[in-house]
Amino acid sequence: YAVYSFGSPSSSAKEGGPTPRPRNVGVENYITHNGDFEFYNVNGKYYDVEVVQQWLEKVLGEPMPATVDSSAIAGVIDLLRTQGSFVLSVRYALCLTLPSSKVEAEPSVPYPTIQEYEEIAKTFEMTLNNLLDTNSNNEGGGKNTLEGISSDAETRTHFTFMVEESLREKMKVVGFKQNSTVLGLGRLAKFVSFDLEDAEWSNFVKSTVDAFFDNDLLHSTRLFLQDAKGSFGLMVASTLDAHRQVCFAARGQTLSIAFYPRKGIVCYGSEQAAVKAGLNYENPGGNLATSSSNG
């Protein structure tokens, strides 16, 4: 996927640094889970995990690797962890934030393919790139940055409006051109009304933009727990955040975490005794105190 890097120097540097641009990277999310994932809420209705599993296969375009509920958690996290990727953010907004969003084992309308999501996302990317090439109106000046756009409500709203208008213009030609460059937009029109008098279109674009800026690993884990029913001893990680972030969460059962800074090890598990395993594990060169003093 095309991913903008949050947390990098280019995402916040205003002067002298490189202008942020997306790069194509593989995105993989990892979870470990002890407990029971029973139901998931979409638009105020709770769906049984078995239906969620079948729905995820249609939404993600991938077969469920196993029938265990942990695989369903991993699939939902794939939907939720979208920061930096408009492709993933469009998919999230379409599947989970529309008034018509629901979980179905056999959806009446096929969901877009990744290629179609990529086509829709191009308008968001082009608009953001143009905004990043212009100077900020905020105090201090300099070019716009990812962090600056994300944290400034006025700039984010302006960006959302520009995307909305650009997409609306492109949607007008969908009925006249049936080729690969507009098929993604044609599929989008089956889910979202772009009528000027209908707020659904504006809400879809806003949800996509908000997911792009906000749905990091922590926020995504919070969103999952907000709508999931069951018991969880949960660890969530992503290749996009592996260098700086991992999330632990517990509900309905304990989760123990042990830090061994002199060995560079973190142990976690449902049983407190299990995290003592680090006491007997040697990790040469892992002493964080020594590494920081030498660095």
PELINJO-V641897 format. One record per backbone hydrogen bond with DSSP energy under -0.5 kcal/mol. NH is the residue of the N-H (numbers start at 1). CO is the residue of the C=O. Records with the same first field share a line. If there is no record, write none. Layout:
# PELINJO-V641897
NH: CO / CO
This chain:
# PELINJO-V641897
3: 1 / 23
4: 84
6: 4
8: 5
11: 8
12: 8 / 9
13: 9
20: 10
23: 3
25: 1 / 23
28: 26
30: 237
32: 235
34: 233
36: 231
38: 36 / 229
39: 229
40: 47
41: 227
42: 45
45: 42
47: 40
49: 38
51: 48
52: 48
53: 49
54: 50
55: 51
56: 52
57: 53
58: 54
59: 55
60: 56
61: 57
71: 68
72: 68
73: 69
74: 70
75: 71
76: 72
77: 73
78: 74
79: 75
80: 76
81: 77
82: 80 / 215
83: 215
84: 212
85: 82
86: 84
89: 85
90: 86
91: 87
92: 88
93: 89
94: 90
95: 91
96: 92
97: 93
98: 93
101: 98
104: 102
117: 113
118: 114
119: 115
120: 116
121: 117
122: 118
123: 119 / 120
124: 120
125: 121
126: 122
127: 123
128: 124
129: 125
130: 126
131: 127
132: 128
133: 129
134: 131
136: 142
141: 138
143: 14
144: 134
147: 11
149: 145
150: 146
151: 147
152: 148
153: 151
156: 152
157: 153
158: 154
159: 155
160: 156
161: 157
162: 158
163: 159
164: 160
165: 161
166: 162
167: 163
168: 164
169: 165
170: 166
171: 167
172: 168
173: 170
174: 171
176: 173
177: 173
179: 177
182: 179
183: 179
186: 182
187: 183
188: 184
189: 185
190: 186 / 187
191: 188
192: 188
198: 195
199: 197
201: 198
203: 199
204: 200
205: 201
206: 202
207: 203
208: 204
209: 205
210: 206
211: 207
212: 208
213: 209
214: 210
215: 211
216: 214
220: 216
221: 217
222: 218
223: 219
224: 220
225: 221
226: 222
227: 223 / 224
228: 224
229: 39
231: 36
232: 251
233: 34
234: 249
235: 32
236: 247
237: 30
239: 28
241: 238
242: 238
244: 241
245: 241
247: 236
249: 234
251: 232
256: 269
258: 267
260: 265
263: 260
264: 260
265: 260
267: 258
269: 256
274: 271
275: 271 / 272
276: 273
277: 274
278: 275
279: 276
280: 277
281: 278
282: 280
286: 283
288: 261 / 286
291: 287
292: 288
293: 289
294: 290
295: 291
